[in-house]
């Protein structure tokens, strides 16, 4: 069992930055790959970024590549998403997920946080 709680969302102007955190409870955090997803109003949840359990592999969707950076600290049971050069289209609720990473792809598991709102004004 893994419980996840996101934080760090807020309102920012276009071009600004935010750093999201996802704190995990439980003793098995380091065995999971972790992912960040987002859901904009009226749209489905979409994949954003993922990191392997050890942190040595990362994967990004094209729309955030070069602007977002995912990282993790297994000693703190936390995964981060550094978001730079934010755009209004990045506005969404951001969720973290505990899953698996194999064959170069992230596979979401059943563990989700409640989400944190990110709003980017133009």
N, C-alpha and C positions, 0 to 999 in steps of 0.2 A: 504494500500500500504506500502510495506517495500522495501527499497533499501539497498543493502548489498555491502560492499567493503572489500575484503581480503587484508592482508599485512603480511609481515614477512618471506616470502619465500626467498630462496637463495641457494647457493652452500655450501655443508658441507661434510666433510669426514665421512665415515662409522664409526659408534659408537658415532657420535656427536649428538647435540641437536639443535632444532629450536623451536620457539614459534610463532605460527600463530595467528593473530587477525582478527576478522571480525566485522567491525563497521556497525551498522544499523541505518538508519534514520527512522523517524516516531514515533508516540506516542504509538504504539501497540507492541513494541518489547517484552515486558514482558509477553505478552499473547501467544507467539509462543514458541513451542519447536524448538530447533536449531540442525542442523546436519552438519557434515563435510563429504564431499565426495572427491574422487580423481579419476583422469583419467590419466593413463599411455599411452605413445605413442602406437597407434595401438590397444588400448583396450577400452572397454566400461567404463562408469563412475560407480564406485563402492562405496558403503557405507563404512564409516570409524568409525564414532562415533556420538552420539547424546546425548542431555541433555534436560530434561523436562523444562517447562516454569519457574518453581520455582527454578530449579537447584538441586533439591533433588534426582533426578534419572538420571542415566547415562547408556549408552549402547554402547558396542564396538564390532566390528567385531573381529573374532579370531586372525587375522593376526597382529592386533595392540594392543591387550589386554596385559596389563602389561608394555607397552612401551609408549603409548599415554595417555594423560589425557585431557578431555574436561572440561571446566568450563565457567561460565558466570558471568557478572556483570551487573545486570539490571539497576543500577543507571547510568552506562556508555553506555548502549545499545551496549554492546560488548560481543562476545563469543570468547573463546580462545581454541587453541589446542596446548598443550605442547607435543612435540615429542622428545623422548629420545631414545638412542640406535638405531639410524637410520641405515637402511640398503639400499644398492643400489636398491633393489626392492621397496623401498618407493618412488623412483623417480616418480613424477607425477605433474600434475596441481591439486591444491587443491581448492575446492569450498565450500563455506558455503551455507546453505539453511535454510529457515524458513518454518517450517511445524508443524506437530502435533505428539504427543507421547501418545499412548494408547494401552492397552492390551500388554504392554511390548515390543512394537515395534515402531520404528520411521516411520512416513509416510511423505515423502517429499512433500512440497508445490510447488507453482509455482515461488517462489522468490529465485533467485540465484545471487551470486556475479559473477564478471568476472573471478575470479580465481587468484591464485598466484603460481608461479613455484617453486617446491622444487626439487633440484638435489643432489643426494647423490653419491659421488665418492667412488670407492673401493680402 
